[in-house]
Amino acid sequence: MPNPVPALDAAQAVRWLSAPRYRRYLRVAADDHTLAMETYMWNSRVAAAGIVDVGHLEIAIRNAYDRELSRRYPEWAVDPQSALFQLEQGVQRARAQQHRRNQASLARLSDAKRGLSSRPTHAEVVAALTFGFWSTLTVGERAPTIWNPILHRAFPKGTGRARVHGLVTSVVKFRNRLAHNEPVFSTRTGLENRLAEVRVLFELIDPDAYFYVAGHSTLGAALDSCPISGLTSATGID
């Protein structure tokens, strides 16, 4: 027979989780310690399943963006002199903002190359870039230099830059919450809304991959196992 799971009392839970995090779960569990710990472990399962699905979306975005960028700038990820990050257009103020963005992108490319070989391939650098890097390519000041001439082609015709940027920015924040095992419930998080944003963005960037990933996802089963009724709704407990 399998060994029983050892118990963890409140003092031990506080030492492990910290008092503020433990109280968050104790509050939604109506001061029931056992239920609070069950909810914490459930939250961890949801976060783990969610980070997998968001990871699949991140791969779809980076590859779609890379395909479009590489049509014009084949070596943009490995060439420090690539014209991609020299693009500036508009009035002086706009050019200054674009210049700052370009310098920040080059710095992130340098960070991505650390730990790789002395002469990393384009594919290796692209794979090492963070989700945050891709989100900066759709900011408003880059509309005339990157979105309008290049990246809009990664999405269905008529898809607006602001909509894409809003979705990507929100999903990046959601991913960071999942990665740090933060509570997935609350009115601020709006779990149902965040999951809807993941779905919408995934369907925009690669609907075929989305339906494949959705068919293999374990997130739904994890959500259904919530020990507290109604906790995952967008109007749930804060």
Buried (B, 14 or more C-beta within 10 A) or exposed (E): EEEEEEEBEEEEBBEEBEEEBBBBBBEBBEEBBEBBBBBBEBBEBBBBBBBBBBBBBBBBBBBBBBEBBBEEBEEBBBBEEBEBBEBBBBEEEBBEBBBEBBEEBBEBBEEBBEEEEEEBEBEBBBBBBBBBBBBBBBBEBBBBBBBEBBBBEBBEEEEEBEBBBBBBBBBBBBBBBBBEBBBBBBEEBBBBEBBEBBBBBBBBBBEEBBEEBBEEBBBEEBBEEBBBEEBBEBEBBE
